């Protein structure tokens, strides 16, 4: 399971970078797309913080610049890589206790948190792709199969 998750998080980083690059070159779409991109990256950051049992530095819906998004994407990529590298496979079923933004307490399996991060991204990348297309930009393909064809 661990090698699979490591591959999926390489895909997440690849798709985030591809989407960010398209937002950067499609200036007309930035006002609408950038808040979604910031949210996507901040959510990844918040979940990583929960896995590491530390307070997140960003809210779930932050106001970030493109440069700040790129920095956060790099931090997320390095953070998940390190987390997964150090994670023993038997700890995938550990419970993580945390509070959400509304202060509600939850306990969630590590594997379920990792799955949430993997599954959350395509939803918002699809929204961003629609915005990019509506503003005349070239929509990036972030399908997993493209990642695999490119050597991922």
N, C-alpha and C positions, 0 to 999 in steps of 0.2 A: 504493500500500500504506500509506503513512504516514497519509493522512486516515482510512483504515479503522481503523488501529490507534488513532489518537487517539479515534475514536468508540467503539471497544470499551473503551478505558480510561475514557471518560465513563460507559459502562454499568457497568463494574466499580465505580466510585465511587458511582454511583446505587444499585446493588444492595447494596453494603456499608452505605450510609447507611440504606436502607430496613430492612435486617436489624437493624442496631444499634438503630434506633428501636423496633422490635418487641421486642427483647430488653429494652430499658429499661422498657417498659410492662408486661412480663409477668414480674413479680417471682418468681413461683413457678418459672419456668423458668431463672432466671439461674444457679443453681449448676451446672446441666448445660450450658447453652448458652454461657455466657460463656467457658469455656476454649476452645471451638471457634471462637468469634468472635475471641478473642485470637490463636489459632493462624493463622487465615485472614489477619488483618491483619499479623501478624508475618512470615508467609511472603511476603506481598507486599513487606514492608519488606526482608527478607533478599535477595530477588531483585533489588530495586532497588539495594541496596547492592552486589551483585555486578556489576550493569550499570555502576554508577558506580565500581567497583573500589575500594571502601572497606569497612571493617569494619562489620558491622551492630551497632546498639545493643541489639537484642533477640534473644533465642534464638528458635528456631522454635516452641517451646511455652512461651511466657512466662505468668506469672501477672499479668494486667492487670485493672484496674478498668474499669467502663464508661466513666468519664471518660477514662482512659488510652487505651482503645480508640478513642474518638471523636477524641482528639488524633492518634493514630497514623493513623487513617483519613484525616484532613485532610492530614497530612504525606505519606502515600502518594499521595493524589490530586495534590497540588501537585508532588511529586517526579516522578511519571510524566508529568504534563503538561509539565514543564520538560524532562525527558529526551527525550520524543518531539518537542517543539518544536525542540530543538537537534540532533536526530539526522538526519543526511543519509541519504536512502533507501538509498544504496549501502552504508551501514554496517550494514544489517540482516543482512548475511551475515558480519559480523565475528565472530571467535571471542572469547569471554570465558573467561578462565581463573580458576578459583576452587577453594576447598576447601569441602566440605560440612561439616555439623556433626560428622561422624565423622572429619574430617581427610583424607578421600579427595580427590584432585585430579581435576578435570574440566575440559573445555573444551566450551563449548556456543555455538551460534550465537545472536546477539542475537534474531533472529526467533523462535527456539525458546524462549528464556527468556520473551519477551513472551507467546507462545502458552501457555506453562505457567501464567503468572499468570492469564490470561483463563480458562483451562480449570479451574484448581484451585478457584476461588471457588464455582461452582455446586454442586460436590460438597458442600462444607461448609455452604453456605447451605441446601441441601436437608436436611442433618442437623439444622440449627438449626430449620428450619421444622417438622420432625417433632416436635422437642422442644417447641416453642412450642404446637403443636396438642395434644399430649399433656397439657400443663399448662393447657389451656383458653384459650389466647391466640388472637388472630386472626392467622393465618398470612399473611405478606406475599407477594405475587406478585412475584418477581424475575426472571421470564422476560424475555428480551431483547425479545420482541415488545411487551410492556407498556411497556418503556422507549421503544421507537420510537413507540408510540401516544401517549405522554405528551410527545412532542416531542424525544426524544433522538436 
